[in-house]
Amino acid sequence: MPAKYDHIDFTPPKGVREAAERGLRMREAAPKSKRGGLSTREAGRQGIGSGVARASQLKQGGNVSPRVVRQMSAFFARHEKNKSTDKGRIAWLLWGGDAGRSWANKIVRQMDAADERG
């Protein structure tokens, strides 16, 4: 991680961890046709990030890389319109839900500010 980001806390907050865990439980309980979020295999075939992998990482609570935080912010920007559908809600939660969106956007703003300072 770049030294210019040393002042930024890349640890997902409790609300993000809980949303990811709730998304994993909902996905497991949903019929296959209603599951949101791609498995690692499905995502790999499409060349994109896996919601299941992201949720597993977030629920553990360890540091998330700057690249992943930017991916999270981009995911939320693209998929907000889908979060009210069954699959969309599950996928949204897998990436940390509303708490994840707020946290990722905050961290991206902090990184952008650090990048501007050099």
N, CA, C and O atoms as a GROMACS GRO file, in nm:
protein
  472
    1MET      N    1   0.084  -0.117   0.000
    1MET     CA    2   0.000   0.000   0.000
    1MET      C    3   0.089   0.124   0.000
    1MET      O    4   0.186   0.132   0.076
    2PRO      N    5   0.056   0.221  -0.085
    2PRO     CA    6   0.139   0.341  -0.090
    2PRO      C    7   0.142   0.414   0.045
    2PRO      O    8   0.042   0.422   0.116
    3ALA      N    9   0.258   0.467   0.077
    3ALA     CA   10   0.275   0.540   0.204
    3ALA      C   11   0.180   0.659   0.213
    3ALA      O   12   0.139   0.698   0.322
    4LYS      N   13   0.145   0.718   0.099
    4LYS     CA   14   0.055   0.834   0.102
    4LYS      C   15  -0.084   0.798   0.155
    4LYS      O   16  -0.163   0.888   0.185
    5TYR      N   17  -0.114   0.668   0.166
    5TYR     CA   18  -0.244   0.623   0.220
    5TYR      C   19  -0.233   0.576   0.365
    5TYR      O   20  -0.329   0.521   0.419
    6ASP      N   21  -0.118   0.595   0.428
    6ASP     CA   22  -0.098   0.545   0.564
    6ASP      C   23  -0.201   0.598   0.664
    6ASP      O   24  -0.232   0.531   0.763
    7HIS      N   25  -0.252   0.715   0.641
    7HIS     CA   26  -0.348   0.776   0.733
    7HIS      C   27  -0.492   0.726   0.712
    7HIS      O   28  -0.582   0.764   0.787
    8ILE      N   29  -0.514   0.642   0.611
    8ILE     CA   30  -0.649   0.594   0.577
    8ILE      C   31  -0.671   0.456   0.636
    8ILE      O   32  -0.585   0.368   0.627
    9ASP      N   33  -0.787   0.438   0.697
    9ASP     CA   34  -0.822   0.308   0.757
    9ASP      C   35  -0.898   0.225   0.653
    9ASP      O   36  -1.013   0.254   0.621
   10PHE      N   37  -0.833   0.123   0.603
   10PHE     CA   38  -0.891   0.036   0.500
   10PHE      C   39  -0.963  -0.085   0.560
   10PHE      O   40  -0.989  -0.183   0.490
   11THR      N   41  -0.995  -0.079   0.688
   11THR     CA   42  -1.067  -0.187   0.755
   11THR      C   43  -1.217  -0.162   0.742
   11THR      O   44  -1.265  -0.057   0.784
   12PRO      N   45  -1.293  -0.256   0.685
   12PRO     CA   46  -1.437  -0.233   0.672
   12PRO      C   47  -1.505  -0.222   0.808
   12PRO      O   48  -1.482  -0.305   0.896
   13PRO      N   49  -1.590  -0.122   0.825
   13PRO     CA   50  -1.661  -0.107   0.952
   13PRO      C   51  -1.763  -0.219   0.975
   13PRO      O   52  -1.795  -0.297   0.885
   14LYS      N   53  -1.812  -0.225   1.096
   14LYS     CA   54  -1.904  -0.332   1.138
   14LYS      C   55  -2.026  -0.342   1.046
   14LYS      O   56  -2.065  -0.453   1.009
   15GLY      N   57  -2.086  -0.231   1.009
   15GLY     CA   58  -2.205  -0.234   0.922
   15GLY      C   59  -2.177  -0.297   0.787
   15GLY      O   60  -2.263  -0.365   0.732
   16VAL      N   61  -2.059  -0.274   0.734
   16VAL     CA   62  -2.018  -0.333   0.606
   16VAL      C   63  -2.001  -0.484   0.622
   16VAL      O   64  -2.048  -0.562   0.539
   17ARG      N   65  -1.935  -0.524   0.728
   17ARG     CA   66  -1.914  -0.667   0.754
   17ARG      C   67  -2.047  -0.740   0.773
   17ARG      O   68  -2.066  -0.850   0.722
   18GLU      N   69  -2.137  -0.678   0.847
   18GLU     CA   70  -2.268  -0.740   0.873
   18GLU      C   71  -2.352  -0.751   0.746
   18GLU      O   72  -2.419  -0.852   0.724
   19ALA      N   73  -2.349  -0.649   0.662
   19ALA     CA   74  -2.424  -0.653   0.536
   19ALA      C   75  -2.372  -0.764   0.446
   19ALA      O   76  -2.450  -0.838   0.386
   20ALA      N   77  -2.240  -0.777   0.438
   20ALA     CA   78  -2.181  -0.882   0.355
   20ALA      C   79  -2.222  -1.020   0.406
   20ALA      O   80  -2.256  -1.109   0.327
   21GLU      N   81  -2.218  -1.038   0.535
   21GLU     CA   82  -2.257  -1.167   0.593
   21GLU      C   83  -2.405  -1.195   0.568
   21GLU      O   84  -2.442  -1.308   0.536
   22ARG      N   85  -2.489  -1.093   0.582
   22ARG     CA   86  -2.632  -1.110   0.555
   22ARG      C   87  -2.655  -1.147   0.408
   22ARG      O   88  -2.739  -1.231   0.378
   23GLY      N   89  -2.580  -1.084   0.318
   23GLY     CA   90  -2.590  -1.117   0.176
   23GLY      C   91  -2.553  -1.261   0.147
   23GLY      O   92  -2.618  -1.328   0.068
   24LEU      N   93  -2.448  -1.310   0.212
   24LEU     CA   94  -2.408  -1.450   0.193
   24LEU      C   95  -2.518  -1.545   0.242
   24LEU      O   96  -2.547  -1.645   0.176
   25ARG      N   97  -2.578  -1.514   0.356
   25ARG     CA   98  -2.686  -1.599   0.409
   25ARG      C   99  -2.807  -1.597   0.316
   25ARG      O  100  -2.866  -1.701   0.288
   26MET      N  101  -2.843  -1.479   0.267
   26MET     CA  102  -2.958  -1.467   0.178
   26MET      C  103  -2.932  -1.540   0.046
   26MET      O  104  -3.022  -1.606  -0.008
   27ARG      N  105  -2.811  -1.529  -0.004
   27ARG     CA  106  -2.777  -1.596  -0.130
   27ARG      C  107  -2.785  -1.747  -0.113
   27ARG      O  108  -2.836  -1.818  -0.201
   28GLU      N  109  -2.736  -1.796  -0.002
   28GLU     CA  110  -2.739  -1.940   0.025
   28GLU      C  111  -2.883  -1.991   0.034
   28GLU      O  112  -2.913  -2.101  -0.013
   29ALA      N  113  -2.972  -1.912   0.093
   29ALA     CA  114  -3.110  -1.954   0.113
   29ALA      C  115  -3.197  -1.937  -0.012
   29ALA      O  116  -3.302  -2.000  -0.023
   30ALA      N  117  -3.154  -1.854  -0.104
   30ALA     CA  118  -3.235  -1.824  -0.223
   30ALA      C  119  -3.229  -1.939  -0.323
   30ALA      O  120  -3.127  -2.006  -0.335
   31PRO      N  121  -3.339  -1.961  -0.395
   31PRO     CA  122  -3.333  -2.058  -0.505
   31PRO      C  123  -3.232  -2.009  -0.609
   31PRO      O  124  -3.208  -1.889  -0.621
   32LYS      N  125  -3.173  -2.100  -0.681
   32LYS     CA  126  -3.066  -2.065  -0.775
   32LYS      C  127  -3.107  -1.953  -0.871
   32LYS      O  128  -3.025  -1.869  -0.906
   33SER      N  129  -3.231  -1.953  -0.914
   33SER     CA  130  -3.277  -1.851  -1.009
   33SER      C  131  -3.288  -1.712  -0.947
   33SER      O  132  -3.299  -1.613  -1.020
   34LYS      N  133  -3.286  -1.702  -0.816
   34LYS     CA  134  -3.301  -1.574  -0.747
   34LYS      C  135  -3.174  -1.530  -0.676
   34LYS      O  136  -3.174  -1.429  -0.605
   35ARG      N  137  -3.065  -1.604  -0.694
   35ARG     CA  138  -2.940  -1.568  -0.626
   35ARG      C  139  -2.877  -1.448  -0.692
   35ARG      O  140  -2.867  -1.441  -0.815
   36GLY      N  141  -2.833  -1.357  -0.611
   36GLY     CA  142  -2.760  -1.242  -0.662
   36GLY      C  143  -2.612  -1.261  -0.636
   36GLY      O  144  -2.573  -1.343  -0.553
   37GLY      N  145  -2.531  -1.188  -0.705
   37GLY     CA  146  -2.387  -1.198  -0.686
   37GLY      C  147  -2.332  -1.320  -0.756
   37GLY      O  148  -2.391  -1.428  -0.752
   38LEU      N  149  -2.221  -1.302  -0.820
   38LEU     CA  150  -2.159  -1.412  -0.893
   38LEU      C  151  -2.064  -1.490  -0.803
   38LEU      O  152  -1.997  -1.434  -0.717
   39SER      N  153  -2.060  -1.620  -0.827
   39SER     CA  154  -1.958  -1.700  -0.760
   39SER      C  155  -1.823  -1.664  -0.822
   39SER      O  156  -1.818  -1.598  -0.926
   40THR      N  157  -1.717  -1.709  -0.759
   40THR     CA  158  -1.584  -1.681  -0.812
   40THR      C  159  -1.568  -1.738  -0.952
   40THR      O  160  -1.511  -1.673  -1.040
   41ARG      N  161  -1.619  -1.857  -0.975
   41ARG     CA  162  -1.610  -1.921  -1.107
   41ARG      C  163  -1.688  -1.842  -1.212
   41ARG      O  164  -1.638  -1.817  -1.322
   42GLU      N  165  -1.812  -1.804  -1.178
   42GLU     CA  166  -1.895  -1.728  -1.272
   42GLU      C  167  -1.831  -1.594  -1.306
   42GLU      O  168  -1.828  -1.553  -1.422
   43ALA      N  169  -1.780  -1.528  -1.206
   43ALA     CA  170  -1.717  -1.397  -1.228
   43ALA      C  171  -1.590  -1.411  -1.312
   43ALA      O  172  -1.564  -1.328  -1.399
   44GLY      N  173  -1.512  -1.515  -1.286
   44GLY     CA  174  -1.391  -1.538  -1.363
   44GLY      C  175  -1.419  -1.555  -1.511
   44GLY      O  176  -1.345  -1.506  -1.596
   45ARG      N  177  -1.527  -1.626  -1.542
   45ARG     CA  178  -1.565  -1.646  -1.682
   45ARG      C  179  -1.601  -1.514  -1.749
   45ARG      O  180  -1.583  -1.497  -1.870
   46GLN      N  181  -1.652  -1.420  -1.670
   46GLN     CA  182  -1.691  -1.290  -1.725
   46GLN      C  183  -1.582  -1.185  -1.710
   46GLN      O  184  -1.595  -1.073  -1.761
   47GLY      N  185  -1.475  -1.220  -1.640
   47GLY     CA  186  -1.364  -1.127  -1.622
   47GLY      C  187  -1.396  -1.011  -1.529
   47GLY      O  188  -1.344  -0.901  -1.546
   48ILE      N  189  -1.482  -1.037  -1.429
   48ILE     CA  190  -1.519  -0.932  -1.334
   48ILE      C  191  -1.504  -0.984  -1.192
   48ILE      O  192  -1.476  -1.102  -1.171
   49GLY      N  193  -1.523  -0.897  -1.095
   49GLY     CA  194  -1.512  -0.935  -0.954
   49GLY      C  195  -1.630  -1.019  -0.908
   49GLY      O  196  -1.742  -1.004  -0.958
   50SER      N  197  -1.606  -1.105  -0.813
   50SER     CA  198  -1.708  -1.193  -0.758
   50SER      C  199  -1.769  -1.132  -0.633
   50SER      O  200  -1.697  -1.095  -0.540
   51GLY      N  201  -1.902  -1.121  -0.631
   51GLY     CA  202  -1.970  -1.073  -0.512
   51GLY      C  203  -1.951  -1.166  -0.394
   51GLY      O  204  -1.938  -1.120  -0.280
   52VAL      N  205  -1.948  -1.295  -0.421
   52VAL     CA  206  -1.930  -1.392  -0.312
   52VAL      C  207  -1.790  -1.378  -0.253
   52VAL      O  208  -1.774  -1.379  -0.131
   53ALA      N  209  -1.691  -1.365  -0.338
   53ALA     CA  210  -1.554  -1.348  -0.289
   53ALA      C  211  -1.541  -1.217  -0.212
   53ALA      O  212  -1.475  -1.212  -0.108
   54ARG      N  213  -1.605  -1.110  -0.263
   54ARG     CA  214  -1.597  -0.981  -0.196
   54ARG      C  215  -1.663  -0.990  -0.058
   54ARG      O  216  -1.609  -0.939   0.040
   55ALA      N  217  -1.780  -1.054  -0.051
   55ALA     CA  218  -1.850  -1.066   0.077
   55ALA      C  219  -1.767  -1.145   0.177
   55ALA      O  220  -1.760  -1.110   0.294
   56SER      N  221  -1.705  -1.252   0.130
   56SER     CA  222  -1.622  -1.333   0.219
   56SER      C  223  -1.507  -1.251   0.274
   56SER      O  224  -1.474  -1.261   0.392
   57GLN      N  225  -1.446  -1.168   0.190
   57GLN     CA  226  -1.337  -1.082   0.234
   57GLN      C  227  -1.388  -0.977   0.333
   57GLN      O  228  -1.326  -0.956   0.438
   58LEU      N  229  -1.498  -0.913   0.301
   58LEU     CA  230  -1.549  -0.806   0.386
   58LEU      C  231  -1.591  -0.857   0.523
   58LEU      O  232  -1.564  -0.793   0.624
   59LYS      N  233  -1.657  -0.971   0.527
   59LYS     CA  234  -1.707  -1.021   0.656
   59LYS      C  235  -1.593  -1.058   0.750
   59LYS      O  236  -1.610  -1.056   0.872
   60GLN      N  237  -1.475  -1.091   0.694
   60GLN     CA  238  -1.359  -1.121   0.777
   60GLN      C  239  -1.304  -0.997   0.847
   60GLN      O  240  -1.241  -1.007   0.952
   61GLY      N  241  -1.326  -0.881   0.787
   61GLY     CA  242  -1.288  -0.756   0.852
   61GLY      C  243  -1.144  -0.713   0.836
   61GLY      O  244  -1.102  -0.616   0.900
   62GLY      N  245  -1.068  -0.781   0.753
   62GLY     CA  246  -0.929  -0.740   0.730
   62GLY      C  247  -0.921  -0.621   0.636
   62GLY      O  248  -1.020  -0.585   0.572
   63ASN      N  249  -0.803  -0.562   0.627
   63ASN     CA  250  -0.784  -0.449   0.537
   63ASN      C  251  -0.820  -0.486   0.394
   63ASN      O  252  -0.794  -0.598   0.348
   64VAL      N  253  -0.880  -0.391   0.325
   64VAL     CA  254  -0.916  -0.404   0.185
   64VAL      C  255  -0.819  -0.316   0.107
   64VAL      O  256  -0.786  -0.206   0.151
   65SER      N  257  -0.774  -0.363  -0.007
   65SER     CA  258  -0.675  -0.286  -0.084
   65SER      C  259  -0.740  -0.163  -0.147
   65SER      O  260  -0.861  -0.159  -0.168
   66PRO      N  261  -0.658  -0.063  -0.177
   66PRO     CA  262  -0.712   0.055  -0.245
   66PRO      C  263  -0.783   0.020  -0.376
   66PRO      O  264  -0.886   0.078  -0.409
   67ARG      N  265  -0.727  -0.075  -0.450
   67ARG     CA  266  -0.788  -0.118  -0.577
   67ARG      C  267  -0.928  -0.173  -0.554
   67ARG      O  268  -1.021  -0.141  -0.628
   68VAL      N  269  -0.945  -0.255  -0.451
   68VAL     CA  270  -1.074  -0.314  -0.421
   68VAL      C  271  -1.174  -0.208  -0.375
   68VAL      O  272  -1.291  -0.214  -0.412
   69VAL      N  273  -1.129  -0.112  -0.296
   69VAL     CA  274  -1.219  -0.005  -0.253
   69VAL      C  275  -1.271   0.072  -0.375
   69VAL      O  276  -1.389   0.107  -0.381
   70ARG      N  277  -1.184   0.097  -0.471
   70ARG     CA  278  -1.228   0.165  -0.594
   70ARG      C  279  -1.326   0.076  -0.671
   70ARG      O  280  -1.423   0.127  -0.728
   71GLN      N  281  -1.302  -0.054  -0.675
   71GLN     CA  282  -1.396  -0.146  -0.740
   71GLN      C  283  -1.532  -0.142  -0.671
   71GLN      O  284  -1.636  -0.143  -0.736
   72MET      N  285  -1.530  -0.138  -0.539
   72MET     CA  286  -1.655  -0.132  -0.463
   72MET      C  287  -1.732  -0.005  -0.499
   72MET      O  288  -1.852  -0.011  -0.526
   73SER      N  289  -1.665   0.109  -0.499
   73SER     CA  290  -1.730   0.234  -0.531
   73SER      C  291  -1.791   0.229  -0.671
   73SER      O  292  -1.903   0.275  -0.692
   74ALA      N  293  -1.718   0.173  -0.766
   74ALA     CA  294  -1.767   0.161  -0.904
   74ALA      C  295  -1.887   0.066  -0.910
   74ALA      O  296  -1.983   0.093  -0.981
   75PHE      N  297  -1.882  -0.046  -0.836
   75PHE     CA  298  -1.994  -0.140  -0.833
   75PHE      C  299  -2.120  -0.068  -0.787
   75PHE      O  300  -2.225  -0.079  -0.851
   76PHE      N  301  -2.111   0.005  -0.676
   76PHE     CA  302  -2.229   0.072  -0.622
   76PHE      C  303  -2.284   0.176  -0.719
   76PHE      O  304  -2.406   0.190  -0.732
   77ALA      N  305  -2.196   0.248  -0.787
   77ALA     CA  306  -2.242   0.349  -0.884
   77ALA      C  307  -2.317   0.282  -1.000
   77ALA      O  308  -2.416   0.337  -1.049
   78ARG      N  309  -2.271   0.165  -1.042
   78ARG     CA  310  -2.335   0.095  -1.154
   78ARG      C  311  -2.464   0.025  -1.116
   78ARG      O  312  -2.556   0.015  -1.198
   79HIS      N  313  -2.473  -0.024  -0.993
   79HIS     CA  314  -2.581  -0.116  -0.959
   79HIS      C  315  -2.687  -0.064  -0.864
   79HIS      O  316  -2.774  -0.140  -0.822
   80GLU      N  317  -2.682   0.063  -0.829
   80GLU     CA  318  -2.784   0.115  -0.737
   80GLU      C  319  -2.924   0.094  -0.792
   80GLU      O  320  -3.018   0.066  -0.717
   81LYS      N  321  -2.940   0.107  -0.922
   81LYS     CA  322  -3.072   0.092  -0.984
   81LYS      C  323  -3.128  -0.050  -0.968
   81LYS      O  324  -3.249  -0.070  -0.980
   82ASN      N  325  -3.042  -0.148  -0.940
   82ASN     CA  326  -3.086  -0.288  -0.930
   82ASN      C  327  -3.109  -0.335  -0.787
   82ASN      O  328  -3.155  -0.448  -0.768
   83LYS      N  329  -3.079  -0.253  -0.688
   83LYS     CA  330  -3.078  -0.303  -0.551
   83LYS      C  331  -3.216  -0.336  -0.496
   83LYS      O  332  -3.227  -0.396  -0.389
   84SER      N  333  -3.323  -0.297  -0.566
   84SER     CA  334  -3.458  -0.329  -0.516
   84SER      C  335  -3.511  -0.462  -0.569
   84SER      O  336  -3.618  -0.506  -0.527
   85THR      N  337  -3.440  -0.526  -0.661
   85THR     CA  338  -3.481  -0.658  -0.708
   85THR      C  339  -3.424  -0.764  -0.615
   85THR      O  340  -3.331  -0.737  -0.539
   86ASP      N  341  -3.478  -0.885  -0.620
   86ASP     CA  342  -3.428  -0.992  -0.533
   86ASP      C  343  -3.279  -1.015  -0.554
   86ASP      O  344  -3.201  -1.010  -0.459
   87LYS      N  345  -3.240  -1.041  -0.678
   87LYS     CA  346  -3.098  -1.067  -0.708
   87LYS      C  347  -3.013  -0.944  -0.680
   87LYS      O  348  -2.903  -0.954  -0.626
   88GLY      N  349  -3.064  -0.829  -0.719
   88GLY     CA  350  -2.990  -0.705  -0.699
   88GLY      C  351  -2.966  -0.675  -0.553
   88GLY      O  352  -2.859  -0.628  -0.516
   89ARG      N  353  -3.066  -0.701  -0.469
   89ARG     CA  354  -3.050  -0.677  -0.325
   89ARG      C  355  -2.942  -0.766  -0.266
   89ARG      O  356  -2.859  -0.721  -0.187
   90ILE      N  357  -2.943  -0.892  -0.306
   90ILE     CA  358  -2.841  -0.984  -0.256
   90ILE      C  359  -2.703  -0.938  -0.301
   90ILE      O  360  -2.610  -0.932  -0.221
   91ALA      N  361  -2.690  -0.906  -0.429
   91ALA     CA  362  -2.560  -0.861  -0.481
   91ALA      C  363  -2.514  -0.735  -0.408
   91ALA      O  364  -2.397  -0.722  -0.374
   92TRP      N  365  -2.608  -0.642  -0.385
   92TRP     CA  366  -2.576  -0.517  -0.314
   92TRP      C  367  -2.520  -0.547  -0.176
   92TRP      O  368  -2.421  -0.488  -0.134
   93LEU      N  369  -2.586  -0.638  -0.106
   93LEU     CA  370  -2.540  -0.674   0.028
   93LEU      C  371  -2.404  -0.744   0.025
   93LEU      O  372  -2.321  -0.721   0.113
   94LEU      N  373  -2.381  -0.827  -0.076
   94LEU     CA  374  -2.253  -0.897  -0.086
   94LEU      C  375  -2.136  -0.799  -0.093
   94LEU      O  376  -2.026  -0.829  -0.047
   95TRP      N  377  -2.160  -0.684  -0.151
   95TRP     CA  378  -2.055  -0.582  -0.163
   95TRP      C  379  -2.055  -0.486  -0.044
   95TRP      O  380  -1.981  -0.388  -0.045
   96GLY      N  381  -2.137  -0.514   0.058
   96GLY     CA  382  -2.136  -0.434   0.180
   96GLY      C  383  -2.258  -0.347   0.201
   96GLY      O  384  -2.266  -0.274   0.300
   97GLY      N  385  -2.355  -0.354   0.109
   97GLY     CA  386  -2.480  -0.280   0.125
   97GLY      C  387  -2.461  -0.130   0.128
   97GLY      O  388  -2.358  -0.078   0.083
   98ASP      N  389  -2.561  -0.061   0.181
   98ASP     CA  390  -2.554   0.085   0.187
   98ASP      C  391  -2.434   0.132   0.269
   98ASP      O  392  -2.372   0.233   0.237
   99ALA      N  393  -2.404   0.058   0.375
   99ALA     CA  394  -2.287   0.092   0.457
   99ALA      C  395  -2.159   0.080   0.374
   99ALA      O  396  -2.068   0.161   0.388
  100GLY      N  397  -2.153  -0.022   0.290
  100GLY     CA  398  -2.037  -0.042   0.204
  100GLY      C  399  -2.021   0.072   0.103
  100GLY      O  400  -1.910   0.118   0.077
  101ARG      N  401  -2.134   0.115   0.047
  101ARG     CA  402  -2.129   0.226  -0.048
  101ARG      C  403  -2.076   0.352   0.021
  101ARG      O  404  -1.986   0.418  -0.031
  102SER      N  405  -2.130   0.384   0.137
  102SER     CA  406  -2.086   0.504   0.209
  102SER      C  407  -1.938   0.495   0.244
  102SER      O  408  -1.863   0.590   0.225
  103TRP      N  409  -1.897   0.379   0.296
  103TRP     CA  410  -1.758   0.361   0.337
  103TRP      C  411  -1.664   0.368   0.216
  103TRP      O  412  -1.564   0.439   0.220
  104ALA      N  413  -1.697   0.295   0.108
  104ALA     CA  414  -1.609   0.294  -0.009
  104ALA      C  415  -1.596   0.434  -0.068
  104ALA      O  416  -1.486   0.476  -0.104
  105ASN      N  417  -1.707   0.506  -0.078
  105ASN     CA  418  -1.700   0.641  -0.133
  105ASN      C  419  -1.618   0.734  -0.045
  105ASN      O  420  -1.544   0.818  -0.096
  106LYS      N  421  -1.628   0.718   0.086
  106LYS     CA  422  -1.548   0.799   0.179
  106LYS      C  423  -1.399   0.768   0.160
  106LYS      O  424  -1.316   0.860   0.154
  107ILE      N  425  -1.366   0.640   0.150
  107ILE     CA  426  -1.224   0.602   0.135
  107ILE      C  427  -1.171   0.650   0.000
  107ILE      O  428  -1.058   0.697  -0.008
  108VAL      N  429  -1.252   0.641  -0.105
  108VAL     CA  430  -1.208   0.690  -0.237
  108VAL      C  431  -1.182   0.840  -0.230
  108VAL      O  432  -1.083   0.888  -0.287
  109ARG      N  433  -1.268   0.916  -0.162
  109ARG     CA  434  -1.242   1.060  -0.148
  109ARG      C  435  -1.111   1.086  -0.076
  109ARG      O  436  -1.035   1.175  -0.115
  110GLN      N  437  -1.084   1.009   0.029
  110GLN     CA  438  -0.959   1.023   0.103
  110GLN      C  439  -0.838   0.988   0.015
  110GLN      O  440  -0.736   1.056   0.019
  111MET      N  441  -0.851   0.882  -0.064
  111MET     CA  442  -0.741   0.844  -0.154
  111MET      C  443  -0.720   0.950  -0.260
  111MET      O  444  -0.606   0.986  -0.290
  112ASP      N  445  -0.830   1.001  -0.317
  112ASP     CA  446  -0.816   1.105  -0.419
  112ASP      C  447  -0.747   1.229  -0.362
  112ASP      O  448  -0.662   1.289  -0.428
  113ALA      N  449  -0.783   1.265  -0.240
  113ALA     CA  450  -0.718   1.381  -0.177
  113ALA      C  451  -0.569   1.354  -0.157
  113ALA      O  452  -0.486   1.442  -0.180
  114ALA      N  453  -0.534   1.234  -0.113
  114ALA     CA  454  -0.394   1.197  -0.094
  114ALA      C  455  -0.320   1.196  -0.228
  114ALA      O  456  -0.204   1.237  -0.235
  115ASP      N  457  -0.387   1.150  -0.333
  115ASP     CA  458  -0.326   1.148  -0.465
  115ASP      C  459  -0.296   1.289  -0.515
  115ASP      O  460  -0.193   1.314  -0.576
  116GLU      N  461  -0.388   1.381  -0.487
  116GLU     CA  462  -0.369   1.521  -0.529
  116GLU      C  463  -0.251   1.586  -0.457
  116GLU      O  464  -0.178   1.667  -0.514
  117ARG      N  465  -0.233   1.549  -0.328
  117ARG     CA  466  -0.121   1.603  -0.251
  117ARG      C  467   0.014   1.544  -0.298
  117ARG      O  468   0.120   1.602  -0.275
  118GLY      N  469   0.004   1.430  -0.362
  118GLY     CA  470   0.125   1.367  -0.414
  118GLY      C  471   0.186   1.282  -0.314
  118GLY      O  472   0.290   1.221  -0.340
   0.00000   0.00000   0.00000
